[in-house]
Amino acid sequence: MLTSLLVKPGKIELREVKTLKPSKGEVLVKIKTALTCGTDLKAFLRGHPMIPMPGVFGHEFSGVVAEVGKGVQRFKKGDEIMAVHSAPCLECKYCKKRSYNLCEKIMWTKVLGAFAEYILLPPHVVRHNAFHKPKNITFEEASFLEPLSCVVHGIEPLDIKKGDSVLVIGAGSIGLLHLLCLKAKGAIVAATDINAEKLKIAKKLDADFTFKPETIETNLKKIASGIGFDYVFECTGTPEVWDASVNYVRRGGTVILFGGCKSGTAVTYDTGRLHYDEITLKGVFHYTPADVRKAYKLIGEEKLGLSRLISGSYPLRDIEKAFNKLAKGTGIKYAIIP
């Protein structure tokens, strides 16, 4: 089978490798669509600690079951399938506390390699986080299961109601997924980004307000009752933005720190602001099986219009073209079609 390998920053090679046979509990999936994401782009631009080079990458996908291993009951050859690339072990100390997204093994047992003709799903993913694709959705929409699960993990525990004011900082693919989910809840959503084209896309996706970061303070006086937003979602993973995000939320409001900063970086907050204004700062990471099920249901309901985030498609042989576009800030997500 053909697979794409990230051999060094900025360089992807297609290689012919042996198609693996599924062992007990495993499922071999013929990829129909794989989507690019921000993590993939970071790896393409400068490498990633979890993607050794040369290494396979890509983790947002859907496809058709090509073969099943012994003992697999839920799926058979020919089934249309959608899945995420990880699942908890259910055995570690964090899993015992039901903090499944913080499972000690979850990052080390995930499966990568969706930018290929086939991907082999391990037993723990097959058991907990793989689903039959509903007939009413496309493979492109089905491939949003993983990123949408991450967004659901941050949004669903909050009591966001119709009319609540929300600021989304960063209008990349994750920020725009937040926008779609928040609008579905009836929130009044403002989006900010340094990229004017992404702000135009946010506006097309029904953002109530869009503006550049340098005008946030000015816009606070016009919207959010002049007192600050009920919720702020930080989706850039930039320490300076983490620092500033607390300035935009109202007293008693909540800041969700979604974007992951480089390990070892630090931010500083005004203790008076946090204490006397009773601000909640919440980091969010990954997802639980319950989040994946909620995301699966959302996709099946077809209320979010996820396909609007796909800026185009490329065959596997042209995958590098897609990433070069993303590197220039062109487009949101691209569908790679083997």
Secondary structure, 3 states (H helix, E strand, C coil): CEEEEEEECCEEEEEECCCCCCCCCCEEEEEEEEECCHHHHHHHHHCECCECCCEECCCEEEEEEEEECCCCCCCCCCCEEEECCCCCCCCCHHHHCCCHHHCCCCCCCCCCCCCECEEEECHHHHHHCEEECCCCCCHHHHCCHHHHHHHHHHHCCCCCCCCCEEEEECCCHHHHHHHHHHHHCCCEEEEECCCHHHHHHHHHCCCCEEECHHHHHHHHCCCHHHCCEEEEEECCCCHHHHHHHHHHEEEEEEEEECCCCCCCCCCCCCHHHHHHCCCEEEECCCCCHHHHHHHHHHHHHCCCCHHHHEEEEEEHHHHHHHHHHHHCCCCCEEEEEC
